[in-house]
Amino acid sequence: MSVENLKYLMIAVVVFGFLVEKILGFLNVKNPVPNVPDTLAGYLDRTKLEESKAYQRENFRFRIIETMFSLVLTLAFISQGWFGAMDNWLATFGYSTLTMSLLFFGLIFVASDLLSIPFDWYKTFVIEEKFGFNKTSHMTFFTDRIKGYGLAIVIGGGLLLVFLWLIEQVGANFWWQFWIVSAVFMVLINLFYTSWILPLFNKLTPLEDGELKQKIMAYARKVDFPLDNIFVIDGSKRSAKANAFFSGLGKRKKVVLYDTLIEQHSTDELVAVLAHEVGHFKKKHIVWGMVISVVQVGLMLYLLGQFVFSETISSALGGETWSVALNLIGFSLLISPISTVLGMAMNWLSRKNEFEADEFAKTTFAGVPLAAALKTLSVKSLSNINPHPWYVFVNYSHPPLLERLERLE
């Protein structure tokens, strides 16, 4: 393929992805506001439904502005050769290929993050504030950003350094060696995320002795689930929305409950939520998710190996010579349709897993309290109870609320 045709292909892929996202979003936000379903009577009224739809519209309009800005900037960089111009400018300093690539991505990261700050600020302090969700202080907003920079430099920069060094030293076989590095890193993150990284942003405290802890431990013994680590996270530090998650493997596994979740739900509802999380563990969803993610990374690295040494990609982005940095940018643009398809497949699998975890909780504990918890979570977070089927198919990692309730009640 010629340089010009490849450039046009990159532009077409970017525009196509943008249009698909926006069409799906439009269909979803234009879906009519339904009547209050019988199953949600007592939890939801017409006023709350209208507020939920207003929240969806607000986010959709904001997302259009944000992604339009990103689209115009990306198209300008591709069509005008600005990626290549930046790479060519860095080459004038005489740095090694490795150093130049690190500087290139460092500049891209800093510039894109600085440009995103106004959008993130508006999302947090205008939209989330308007609908009563925001609890983030201005100080927390900026300290989170600074901590994120530190992690990006230490972890992201370290991985990028290894990645670029392998390309330079090993050549075409770099992909499977970095695949091993990536797999080890993914396992380590899963093991130590709640111990090493999460505490940088949130405070984790052991769940206090009392009725809730006693019921959780009794349930864990009933289903033969060794559990020593139950923690409460100060989610209310940033948002009024509630959540719970399971992290770690083996003896390092932890159940983490948001303080907002504990405030909003009864003891039985909280145990039901825990039973759902235990279901993911018992059904080996976590292990299989890890395996599939590792396989996906391997596939992407293999495909990258077929493109990373192409001079045509570098030229299409405005480079004067072959550049590993430009080729990584070009690959990320060209591969996005495949990434989207893989993401849809993972979302389908995730929805299936959620149904299975719900069924496990229903069988080993009870379906009614889990259904009650899901209703409260959905209503308080202004979730869309009537999403468009195509939007669900492409974007939802969890089944829509009414589908889950139908199986639980």
GUTI-569006 format. One record per residue (C-alpha): residue in three letters; x, y, z. Coordinates in nm, 2 decimals, m for minus. Layout:
N
@resn->ALA	x->X	y->Y	z->Z
...
This chain:
409
@resn->MET	x->0.00	y->0.00	z->0.00
@resn->SER	x->0.13	y->0.35	z->m0.09
@resn->VAL	x->0.21	y->0.60	z->0.18
@resn->GLU	x->m0.08	y->0.83	z->0.08
@resn->ASN	x->m0.33	y->0.54	z->0.08
@resn->LEU	x->m0.21	y->0.42	z->0.42
@resn->LYS	x->m0.26	y->0.78	z->0.56
@resn->TYR	x->m0.62	y->0.78	z->0.42
@resn->LEU	x->m0.68	y->0.44	z->0.57
@resn->MET	x->m0.58	y->0.57	z->0.92
@resn->ILE	x->m0.81	y->0.87	z->0.88
@resn->ALA	x->m1.09	y->0.64	z->0.77
@resn->VAL	x->m1.05	y->0.41	z->1.06
@resn->VAL	x->m1.05	y->0.70	z->1.31
@resn->VAL	x->m1.36	y->0.86	z->1.16
@resn->PHE	x->m1.54	y->0.53	z->1.13
@resn->GLY	x->m1.48	y->0.45	z->1.50
@resn->PHE	x->m1.60	y->0.79	z->1.60
@resn->LEU	x->m1.92	y->0.76	z->1.39
@resn->VAL	x->m2.00	y->0.42	z->1.53
@resn->GLU	x->m1.96	y->0.53	z->1.89
@resn->LYS	x->m2.17	y->0.84	z->1.83
@resn->ILE	x->m2.45	y->0.66	z->1.65
@resn->LEU	x->m2.47	y->0.40	z->1.92
@resn->GLY	x->m2.47	y->0.67	z->2.19
@resn->PHE	x->m2.75	y->0.86	z->2.00
@resn->LEU	x->m2.96	y->0.55	z->1.98
@resn->ASN	x->m2.92	y->0.48	z->2.35
@resn->VAL	x->m2.99	y->0.83	z->2.47
@resn->LYS	x->m3.29	y->0.86	z->2.24
@resn->ASN	x->m3.45	y->0.54	z->2.36
@resn->PRO	x->m3.78	y->0.65	z->2.52
@resn->VAL	x->m3.82	y->0.68	z->2.90
@resn->PRO	x->m4.03	y->0.38	z->3.00
@resn->ASN	x->m4.30	y->0.35	z->3.26
@resn->VAL	x->m4.19	y->0.24	z->3.60
@resn->PRO	x->m4.16	y->m0.14	z->3.59
@resn->ASP	x->m4.36	y->m0.33	z->3.85
@resn->THR	x->m4.04	y->m0.49	z->3.98
@resn->LEU	x->m3.90	y->m0.14	z->4.06
@resn->ALA	x->m4.21	y->m0.01	z->4.23
@resn->GLY	x->m4.11	y->0.14	z->4.57
@resn->TYR	x->m3.76	y->0.21	z->4.44
@resn->LEU	x->m3.82	y->0.43	z->4.14
@resn->ASP	x->m4.08	y->0.69	z->4.03
@resn->ARG	x->m4.13	y->0.89	z->3.72
@resn->THR	x->m3.93	y->1.18	z->3.85
@resn->LYS	x->m3.63	y->0.96	z->3.91
@resn->LEU	x->m3.66	y->0.81	z->3.56
@resn->GLU	x->m3.66	y->1.16	z->3.41
@resn->GLU	x->m3.36	y->1.25	z->3.62
@resn->SER	x->m3.18	y->0.94	z->3.50
@resn->LYS	x->m3.26	y->1.03	z->3.13
@resn->ALA	x->m3.13	y->1.39	z->3.19
@resn->TYR	x->m2.81	y->1.24	z->3.33
@resn->GLN	x->m2.77	y->1.03	z->3.02
@resn->ARG	x->m2.83	y->1.33	z->2.79
@resn->GLU	x->m2.59	y->1.55	z->2.98
@resn->ASN	x->m2.31	y->1.29	z->2.96
@resn->PHE	x->m2.38	y->1.22	z->2.59
@resn->ARG	x->m2.36	y->1.59	z->2.50
@resn->PHE	x->m2.05	y->1.63	z->2.70
@resn->ARG	x->m1.90	y->1.32	z->2.54
@resn->ILE	x->m1.97	y->1.46	z->2.19
@resn->ILE	x->m1.77	y->1.78	z->2.26
@resn->GLU	x->m1.49	y->1.58	z->2.43
@resn->THR	x->m1.45	y->1.33	z->2.15
@resn->MET	x->m1.50	y->1.59	z->1.87
@resn->PHE	x->m1.20	y->1.78	z->2.02
@resn->SER	x->m1.00	y->1.45	z->2.03
@resn->LEU	x->m1.11	y->1.36	z->1.67
@resn->VAL	x->m1.01	y->1.70	z->1.52
@resn->LEU	x->m0.67	y->1.69	z->1.69
@resn->THR	x->m0.60	y->1.33	z->1.59
@resn->LEU	x->m0.70	y->1.40	z->1.23
@resn->ALA	x->m0.48	y->1.71	z->1.22
@resn->PHE	x->m0.18	y->1.52	z->1.35
@resn->ILE	x->m0.23	y->1.25	z->1.09
@resn->SER	x->m0.32	y->1.46	z->0.79
@resn->GLN	x->m0.06	y->1.73	z->0.86
@resn->GLY	x->0.22	y->1.50	z->0.96
@resn->TRP	x->0.26	y->1.65	z->1.30
@resn->PHE	x->0.34	y->1.31	z->1.46
@resn->GLY	x->0.63	y->1.28	z->1.22
@resn->ALA	x->0.73	y->1.65	z->1.26
@resn->MET	x->0.77	y->1.59	z->1.64
@resn->ASP	x->0.97	y->1.27	z->1.58
@resn->ASN	x->1.19	y->1.45	z->1.32
@resn->TRP	x->1.25	y->1.74	z->1.57
@resn->LEU	x->1.36	y->1.50	z->1.85
@resn->ALA	x->1.60	y->1.33	z->1.60
@resn->THR	x->1.79	y->1.66	z->1.57
@resn->PHE	x->1.91	y->1.63	z->1.93
@resn->GLY	x->2.11	y->1.31	z->1.84
@resn->TYR	x->1.97	y->1.09	z->2.11
@resn->SER	x->1.97	y->0.72	z->2.08
@resn->THR	x->1.66	y->0.55	z->1.93
@resn->LEU	x->1.56	y->0.43	z->2.28
@resn->THR	x->1.59	y->0.77	z->2.44
@resn->MET	x->1.41	y->0.95	z->2.15
@resn->SER	x->1.12	y->0.71	z->2.17
@resn->LEU	x->1.08	y->0.76	z->2.54
@resn->LEU	x->1.09	y->1.13	z->2.50
@resn->PHE	x->0.83	y->1.11	z->2.22
@resn->PHE	x->0.58	y->0.92	z->2.43
@resn->GLY	x->0.66	y->1.13	z->2.73
@resn->LEU	x->0.56	y->1.44	z->2.54
@resn->ILE	x->0.25	y->1.27	z->2.40
@resn->PHE	x->0.14	y->1.17	z->2.75
@resn->VAL	x->0.20	y->1.51	z->2.91
@resn->ALA	x->0.03	y->1.70	z->2.63
@resn->SER	x->m0.27	y->1.47	z->2.61
@resn->ASP	x->m0.31	y->1.47	z->2.99
@resn->LEU	x->m0.29	y->1.85	z->3.01
@resn->LEU	x->m0.55	y->1.88	z->2.74
@resn->SER	x->m0.78	y->1.64	z->2.92
@resn->ILE	x->m0.77	y->1.83	z->3.25
@resn->PRO	x->m1.05	y->2.08	z->3.15
@resn->PHE	x->m1.28	y->1.80	z->3.04
@resn->ASP	x->m1.21	y->1.59	z->3.35
@resn->TRP	x->m1.27	y->1.90	z->3.57
@resn->TYR	x->m1.60	y->1.98	z->3.40
@resn->LYS	x->m1.71	y->1.61	z->3.42
@resn->THR	x->m1.63	y->1.60	z->3.79
@resn->PHE	x->m1.72	y->1.95	z->3.92
@resn->VAL	x->m2.01	y->2.03	z->3.69
@resn->ILE	x->m2.19	y->1.72	z->3.57
@resn->GLU	x->m2.13	y->1.49	z->3.87
@resn->GLU	x->m2.18	y->1.78	z->4.10
@resn->LYS	x->m2.51	y->1.88	z->3.93
@resn->PHE	x->m2.66	y->1.53	z->3.99
@resn->GLY	x->m2.53	y->1.49	z->4.34
@resn->PHE	x->m2.25	y->1.24	z->4.29
@resn->ASN	x->m1.93	y->1.44	z->4.33
@resn->LYS	x->m1.75	y->1.43	z->4.66
@resn->THR	x->m1.40	y->1.51	z->4.52
@resn->SER	x->m1.23	y->1.82	z->4.65
@resn->HIS	x->m1.02	y->2.04	z->4.43
@resn->MET	x->m0.71	y->1.93	z->4.63
@resn->THR	x->m0.79	y->1.56	z->4.58
@resn->PHE	x->m0.85	y->1.62	z->4.20
@resn->PHE	x->m0.50	y->1.75	z->4.16
@resn->THR	x->m0.32	y->1.52	z->4.40
@resn->ASP	x->m0.47	y->1.22	z->4.22
@resn->ARG	x->m0.33	y->1.37	z->3.90
@resn->ILE	x->0.02	y->1.41	z->4.05
@resn->LYS	x->0.01	y->1.05	z->4.18
@resn->GLY	x->m0.10	y->0.93	z->3.85
@resn->TYR	x->0.20	y->1.10	z->3.69
@resn->GLY	x->0.42	y->0.92	z->3.93
@resn->LEU	x->0.27	y->0.58	z->3.86
@resn->ALA	x->0.28	y->0.65	z->3.48
@resn->ILE	x->0.65	y->0.73	z->3.50
@resn->VAL	x->0.75	y->0.44	z->3.73
@resn->ILE	x->0.53	y->0.16	z->3.60
@resn->GLY	x->0.43	y->0.28	z->3.25
@resn->GLY	x->0.77	y->0.42	z->3.18
@resn->GLY	x->0.94	y->0.11	z->3.31
@resn->LEU	x->0.73	y->m0.12	z->3.09
@resn->LEU	x->0.78	y->0.10	z->2.79
@resn->LEU	x->1.16	y->0.10	z->2.84
@resn->VAL	x->1.17	y->m0.28	z->2.85
@resn->PHE	x->0.94	y->m0.29	z->2.54
@resn->LEU	x->1.15	y->m0.05	z->2.34
@resn->TRP	x->1.48	y->m0.22	z->2.45
@resn->LEU	x->1.36	y->m0.56	z->2.34
@resn->ILE	x->1.26	y->m0.42	z->2.00
@resn->GLU	x->1.60	y->m0.26	z->1.96
@resn->GLN	x->1.80	y->m0.56	z->2.09
@resn->VAL	x->1.60	y->m0.86	z->1.98
@resn->GLY	x->1.43	y->m0.75	z->1.66
@resn->ALA	x->1.13	y->m0.94	z->1.52
@resn->ASN	x->1.12	y->m1.19	z->1.81
@resn->PHE	x->1.06	y->m0.91	z->2.06
@resn->TRP	x->0.69	y->m0.98	z->2.08
@resn->TRP	x->0.69	y->m1.32	z->2.26
@resn->GLN	x->0.96	y->m1.20	z->2.51
@resn->PHE	x->0.76	y->m0.89	z->2.60
@resn->TRP	x->0.45	y->m1.11	z->2.61
@resn->ILE	x->0.62	y->m1.30	z->2.90
@resn->VAL	x->0.70	y->m0.97	z->3.07
@resn->SER	x->0.34	y->m0.85	z->3.03
@resn->ALA	x->0.19	y->m1.18	z->3.17
@resn->VAL	x->0.41	y->m1.16	z->3.48
@resn->PHE	x->0.32	y->m0.79	z->3.52
@resn->MET	x->m0.05	y->m0.87	z->3.49
@resn->VAL	x->m0.03	y->m1.14	z->3.76
@resn->LEU	x->0.17	y->m0.91	z->3.99
@resn->ILE	x->m0.08	y->m0.63	z->3.95
@resn->ASN	x->m0.37	y->m0.86	z->4.03
@resn->LEU	x->m0.19	y->m0.99	z->4.34
@resn->PHE	x->m0.07	y->m0.66	z->4.48
@resn->TYR	x->m0.30	y->m0.39	z->4.35
@resn->THR	x->m0.50	y->m0.35	z->4.67
@resn->SER	x->m0.18	y->m0.36	z->4.88
@resn->TRP	x->0.06	y->m0.13	z->4.68
@resn->ILE	x->m0.13	y->0.09	z->4.44
@resn->LEU	x->m0.49	y->0.14	z->4.58
@resn->PRO	x->m0.36	y->0.28	z->4.92
@resn->LEU	x->m0.19	y->0.56	z->4.73
@resn->PHE	x->m0.54	y->0.70	z->4.64
@resn->ASN	x->m0.77	y->0.56	z->4.90
@resn->LYS	x->m0.77	y->0.44	z->5.26
@resn->LEU	x->m0.85	y->0.08	z->5.33
@resn->THR	x->m0.96	y->m0.03	z->5.67
@resn->PRO	x->m1.05	y->m0.37	z->5.80
@resn->LEU	x->m1.42	y->m0.43	z->5.83
@resn->GLU	x->m1.52	y->m0.38	z->6.20
@resn->ASP	x->m1.65	y->m0.67	z->6.41
@resn->GLY	x->m2.02	y->m0.68	z->6.42
@resn->GLU	x->m2.33	y->m0.83	z->6.25
@resn->LEU	x->m2.21	y->m0.77	z->5.90
@resn->LYS	x->m1.87	y->m0.92	z->5.95
@resn->GLN	x->m2.02	y->m1.22	z->6.13
@resn->LYS	x->m2.27	y->m1.29	z->5.85
@resn->ILE	x->m2.01	y->m1.25	z->5.58
@resn->MET	x->m1.77	y->m1.49	z->5.76
@resn->ALA	x->m2.05	y->m1.74	z->5.82
@resn->TYR	x->m2.14	y->m1.73	z->5.45
@resn->ALA	x->m1.78	y->m1.77	z->5.35
@resn->ARG	x->m1.75	y->m2.08	z->5.57
@resn->LYS	x->m2.08	y->m2.22	z->5.43
@resn->VAL	x->m1.95	y->m2.21	z->5.07
@resn->ASP	x->m1.59	y->m2.31	z->5.17
@resn->PHE	x->m1.44	y->m1.98	z->5.07
@resn->PRO	x->m1.13	y->m1.90	z->5.28
@resn->LEU	x->m1.16	y->m1.53	z->5.37
@resn->ASP	x->m0.94	y->m1.33	z->5.61
@resn->ASN	x->m0.93	y->m1.00	z->5.44
@resn->ILE	x->m1.25	y->m0.79	z->5.42
@resn->PHE	x->m1.18	y->m0.42	z->5.38
@resn->VAL	x->m1.38	y->m0.10	z->5.36
@resn->ILE	x->m1.26	y->0.17	z->5.11
@resn->ASP	x->m1.34	y->0.54	z->5.15
@resn->GLY	x->m1.51	y->0.57	z->4.82
@resn->SER	x->m1.72	y->0.86	z->4.96
@resn->LYS	x->m1.40	y->1.06	z->4.93
@resn->ARG	x->m1.47	y->1.10	z->4.56
@resn->SER	x->m1.82	y->0.99	z->4.48
@resn->ALA	x->m2.16	y->0.91	z->4.62
@resn->LYS	x->m2.18	y->0.61	z->4.40
@resn->ALA	x->m2.13	y->0.26	z->4.56
@resn->ASN	x->m1.94	y->m0.05	z->4.45
@resn->ALA	x->m1.76	y->m0.36	z->4.57
@resn->PHE	x->m1.49	y->m0.57	z->4.42
@resn->PHE	x->m1.28	y->m0.88	z->4.47
@resn->SER	x->m0.90	y->m0.87	z->4.42
@resn->GLY	x->m0.60	y->m1.09	z->4.44
@resn->LEU	x->m0.53	y->m1.46	z->4.42
@resn->GLY	x->m0.46	y->m1.73	z->4.68
@resn->LYS	x->m0.39	y->m1.61	z->5.02
@resn->ARG	x->m0.37	y->m1.25	z->4.90
@resn->LYS	x->m0.74	y->m1.23	z->4.79
@resn->LYS	x->m0.94	y->m0.95	z->4.94
@resn->VAL	x->m1.30	y->m0.84	z->4.94
@resn->VAL	x->m1.33	y->m0.46	z->4.93
@resn->LEU	x->m1.66	y->m0.29	z->5.01
@resn->TYR	x->m1.72	y->0.08	z->4.95
@resn->ASP	x->m1.83	y->0.28	z->5.26
@resn->THR	x->m2.11	y->0.42	z->5.04
@resn->LEU	x->m2.23	y->0.06	z->4.97
@resn->ILE	x->m2.24	y->m0.02	z->5.35
@resn->GLU	x->m2.44	y->0.30	z->5.41
@resn->GLN	x->m2.70	y->0.23	z->5.15
@resn->HIS	x->m2.77	y->m0.14	z->5.20
@resn->SER	x->m2.90	y->m0.38	z->5.46
@resn->THR	x->m2.68	y->m0.66	z->5.60
@resn->ASP	x->m2.85	y->m0.93	z->5.39
@resn->GLU	x->m2.81	y->m0.72	z->5.08
@resn->LEU	x->m2.44	y->m0.67	z->5.15
@resn->VAL	x->m2.39	y->m1.04	z->5.21
@resn->ALA	x->m2.57	y->m1.11	z->4.88
@resn->VAL	x->m2.34	y->m0.87	z->4.70
@resn->LEU	x->m2.04	y->m1.06	z->4.86
@resn->ALA	x->m2.20	y->m1.39	z->4.75
@resn->HIS	x->m2.21	y->m1.26	z->4.39
@resn->GLU	x->m1.83	y->m1.17	z->4.41
@resn->VAL	x->m1.76	y->m1.52	z->4.56
@resn->GLY	x->m1.95	y->m1.66	z->4.27
@resn->HIS	x->m1.70	y->m1.50	z->4.03
@resn->PHE	x->m1.42	y->m1.68	z->4.22
@resn->LYS	x->m1.59	y->m2.01	z->4.25
@resn->LYS	x->m1.68	y->m2.02	z->3.88
@resn->LYS	x->m1.31	y->m1.93	z->3.80
@resn->HIS	x->m1.41	y->m1.62	z->3.61
@resn->ILE	x->m1.11	y->m1.43	z->3.75
@resn->VAL	x->m0.86	y->m1.69	z->3.64
@resn->TRP	x->m1.02	y->m1.73	z->3.30
@resn->GLY	x->m1.04	y->m1.36	z->3.26
@resn->MET	x->m0.67	y->m1.34	z->3.34
@resn->VAL	x->m0.59	y->m1.61	z->3.09
@resn->ILE	x->m0.80	y->m1.45	z->2.81
@resn->SER	x->m0.64	y->m1.11	z->2.88
@resn->VAL	x->m0.29	y->m1.27	z->2.85
@resn->VAL	x->m0.38	y->m1.44	z->2.52
@resn->GLN	x->m0.52	y->m1.11	z->2.39
@resn->VAL	x->m0.20	y->m0.92	z->2.48
@resn->GLY	x->0.00	y->m1.20	z->2.30
@resn->LEU	x->m0.22	y->m1.16	z->1.99
@resn->MET	x->m0.18	y->m0.79	z->1.98
@resn->LEU	x->0.20	y->m0.81	z->2.03
@resn->TYR	x->0.23	y->m1.07	z->1.75
@resn->LEU	x->0.03	y->m0.84	z->1.52
@resn->LEU	x->0.25	y->m0.55	z->1.62
@resn->GLY	x->0.55	y->m0.75	z->1.53
@resn->GLN	x->0.43	y->m0.76	z->1.17
@resn->PHE	x->0.40	y->m0.38	z->1.15
@resn->VAL	x->0.66	y->m0.23	z->1.39
@resn->PHE	x->0.94	y->m0.24	z->1.14
@resn->SER	x->0.75	y->m0.09	z->0.85
@resn->GLU	x->0.89	y->0.22	z->0.69
@resn->THR	x->0.56	y->0.29	z->0.51
@resn->ILE	x->0.38	y->0.35	z->0.84
@resn->SER	x->0.64	y->0.59	z->0.96
@resn->SER	x->0.63	y->0.78	z->0.63
@resn->ALA	x->0.25	y->0.79	z->0.64
@resn->LEU	x->0.27	y->0.98	z->0.97
@resn->GLY	x->0.52	y->1.23	z->0.84
@resn->GLY	x->0.85	y->1.06	z->0.95
@resn->GLU	x->1.16	y->1.11	z->0.74
@resn->THR	x->1.30	y->0.77	z->0.84
@resn->TRP	x->1.18	y->0.45	z->1.01
@resn->SER	x->1.07	y->0.53	z->1.37
@resn->VAL	x->0.95	y->0.28	z->1.62
@resn->ALA	x->0.75	y->0.55	z->1.80
@resn->LEU	x->0.56	y->0.65	z->1.48
@resn->ASN	x->0.49	y->0.28	z->1.40
@resn->LEU	x->0.34	y->0.23	z->1.74
@resn->ILE	x->0.11	y->0.52	z->1.69
@resn->GLY	x->0.02	y->0.40	z->1.34
@resn->PHE	x->m0.04	y->0.05	z->1.47
@resn->SER	x->m0.27	y->0.17	z->1.75
@resn->LEU	x->m0.48	y->0.36	z->1.49
@resn->LEU	x->m0.50	y->0.07	z->1.24
@resn->ILE	x->m0.57	y->m0.20	z->1.50
@resn->SER	x->m0.86	y->m0.02	z->1.67
@resn->PRO	x->m1.13	y->m0.21	z->1.48
@resn->ILE	x->m0.99	y->m0.54	z->1.59
@resn->SER	x->m0.96	y->m0.40	z->1.95
@resn->THR	x->m1.32	y->m0.30	z->1.93
@resn->VAL	x->m1.43	y->m0.65	z->1.82
@resn->LEU	x->m1.23	y->m0.82	z->2.09
@resn->GLY	x->m1.38	y->m0.57	z->2.35
@resn->MET	x->m1.73	y->m0.67	z->2.23
@resn->ALA	x->m1.64	y->m1.04	z->2.28
@resn->MET	x->m1.50	y->m0.97	z->2.63
@resn->ASN	x->m1.82	y->m0.78	z->2.72
@resn->TRP	x->m2.04	y->m1.06	z->2.60
@resn->LEU	x->m1.83	y->m1.30	z->2.82
@resn->SER	x->m1.85	y->m1.06	z->3.11
@resn->ARG	x->m2.23	y->m1.04	z->3.09
@resn->LYS	x->m2.25	y->m1.42	z->3.08
@resn->ASN	x->m2.02	y->m1.43	z->3.39
@resn->GLU	x->m2.24	y->m1.18	z->3.57
@resn->PHE	x->m2.55	y->m1.40	z->3.52
@resn->GLU	x->m2.36	y->m1.70	z->3.65
@resn->ALA	x->m2.24	y->m1.51	z->3.96
@resn->ASP	x->m2.59	y->m1.39	z->4.02
@resn->GLU	x->m2.72	y->m1.75	z->4.00
@resn->PHE	x->m2.44	y->m1.86	z->4.24
@resn->ALA	x->m2.55	y->m1.60	z->4.49
@resn->LYS	x->m2.92	y->m1.69	z->4.45
@resn->THR	x->m2.84	y->m2.06	z->4.50
@resn->THR	x->m2.60	y->m2.03	z->4.80
@resn->PHE	x->m2.76	y->m1.73	z->4.97
@resn->ALA	x->m3.08	y->m1.57	z->4.83
@resn->GLY	x->m3.19	y->m1.40	z->4.52
@resn->VAL	x->m3.43	y->m1.14	z->4.68
@resn->PRO	x->m3.17	y->m0.94	z->4.88
@resn->LEU	x->m2.93	y->m0.94	z->4.58
@resn->ALA	x->m3.22	y->m0.81	z->4.36
@resn->ALA	x->m3.29	y->m0.54	z->4.62
@resn->ALA	x->m2.92	y->m0.44	z->4.63
@resn->LEU	x->m2.91	y->m0.41	z->4.25
@resn->LYS	x->m3.23	y->m0.20	z->4.25
@resn->THR	x->m3.08	y->0.04	z->4.51
@resn->LEU	x->m2.75	y->0.06	z->4.33
@resn->SER	x->m2.91	y->0.13	z->3.99
@resn->VAL	x->m3.16	y->0.39	z->4.12
@resn->LYS	x->m2.90	y->0.58	z->4.33
@resn->SER	x->m2.65	y->0.59	z->4.04
@resn->LEU	x->m2.92	y->0.70	z->3.79
@resn->SER	x->m2.85	y->0.39	z->3.57
@resn->ASN	x->m3.03	y->0.36	z->3.24
@resn->ILE	x->m3.30	y->0.09	z->3.29
@resn->ASN	x->m3.39	y->0.09	z->2.92
@resn->PRO	x->m3.07	y->0.09	z->2.72
@resn->HIS	x->m3.07	y->0.03	z->2.35
@resn->PRO	x->m2.99	y->m0.34	z->2.27
@resn->TRP	x->m2.71	y->m0.24	z->2.03
@resn->TYR	x->m2.55	y->m0.02	z->2.28
@resn->VAL	x->m2.57	y->m0.30	z->2.54
@resn->PHE	x->m2.42	y->m0.55	z->2.29
@resn->VAL	x->m2.12	y->m0.32	z->2.22
@resn->ASN	x->m2.05	y->m0.15	z->2.55
@resn->TYR	x->m2.21	y->m0.32	z->2.85
@resn->SER	x->m1.99	y->m0.54	z->3.06
@resn->HIS	x->m2.29	y->m0.61	z->3.29
@resn->PRO	x->m2.64	y->m0.72	z->3.18
@resn->PRO	x->m2.91	y->m0.45	z->3.20
@resn->LEU	x->m3.08	y->m0.43	z->3.54
@resn->LEU	x->m3.42	y->m0.57	z->3.43
@resn->GLU	x->m3.26	y->m0.88	z->3.27
@resn->ARG	x->m3.08	y->m0.95	z->3.59
@resn->LEU	x->m3.39	y->m0.90	z->3.81
@resn->GLU	x->m3.59	y->m1.13	z->3.58
@resn->ARG	x->m3.36	y->m1.42	z->3.67
@resn->LEU	x->m3.33	y->m1.34	z->4.04
@resn->GLU	x->m3.69	y->m1.28	z->4.14
